[in-house]
C-alpha cells in the first residue's frame, strides 16, 4: 500500500507539471517549488493525472 502511495505521488508530481505549471516560470527555491508541486500533485492527483494523460495522448 505504501509503494502505491509513492507511485501516486510521483504521477501526481508529473501531472502537476503537465497541467497546472505547464508553460509557467516558477520563482522560489528549488525545495519550495518541489514541495509545492508535490503537495498539489498529491492532493489534486485524482483529477490531474487523467487530464495530463489525455493531454499527452492528444499531443498538447
C-alpha positions as CSV (number, residue, x, y, z in Angstrom):
1,X,0.0,0.0,0.0
2,X,2.8,2.4,0.8
3,X,4.5,1.7,-2.5
4,X,1.3,2.6,-4.4
5,X,1.1,5.9,-2.5
6,X,4.6,6.8,-3.6
7,X,3.8,5.9,-7.2
8,X,0.6,8.0,-6.9
9,X,2.7,10.9,-5.6
10,X,5.2,10.6,-8.4
11,X,2.4,10.6,-11.0
12,X,0.8,13.5,-9.3
13,X,4.0,15.4,-9.4
14,X,4.4,14.7,-13.1
15,X,0.8,15.6,-13.8
16,X,1.1,18.9,-11.9
17,X,4.0,19.9,-14.1
18,X,2.0,19.0,-17.2
19,X,-1.2,20.8,-16.2
20,X,-1.1,23.5,-13.6
21,X,2.5,24.6,-14.1
22,X,2.8,24.0,-17.8
23,X,4.4,27.0,-19.6
24,X,4.9,28.8,-16.3
25,X,8.0,30.4,-14.8
26,X,8.4,29.3,-11.2
27,X,10.1,31.6,-8.8
28,X,11.5,30.4,-5.5
29,X,14.0,28.0,-4.1
30,X,14.2,24.5,-5.6
31,X,12.9,22.9,-2.4
32,X,9.9,25.3,-2.3
33,X,9.0,24.6,-5.9
34,X,9.4,20.8,-5.5
35,X,7.3,20.7,-2.3
36,X,4.5,22.9,-3.8
37,X,4.3,20.6,-6.9
38,X,4.4,17.5,-4.7
39,X,1.7,18.7,-2.4
40,X,-0.5,19.9,-5.3
41,X,0.0,16.6,-7.1
42,X,-0.8,14.6,-4.0
43,X,-4.0,16.5,-3.2
44,X,-5.3,17.0,-6.8
45,X,-3.7,14.0,-8.4
46,X,-7.0,12.2,-8.8
47,X,-8.1,14.8,-11.3
48,X,-4.7,16.0,-12.7
49,X,-3.4,12.6,-13.7
50,X,-6.2,11.8,-16.1
51,X,-6.0,15.3,-17.6
52,X,-2.3,15.0,-18.1
53,X,-2.6,11.6,-19.7
54,X,-5.3,12.9,-22.1
55,X,-3.1,16.0,-22.9
56,X,-0.2,13.7,-23.6
57,X,-2.2,11.4,-25.9
58,X,-3.6,14.3,-27.8
59,X,-0.2,15.9,-28.2
60,X,-1.0,19.2,-26.5
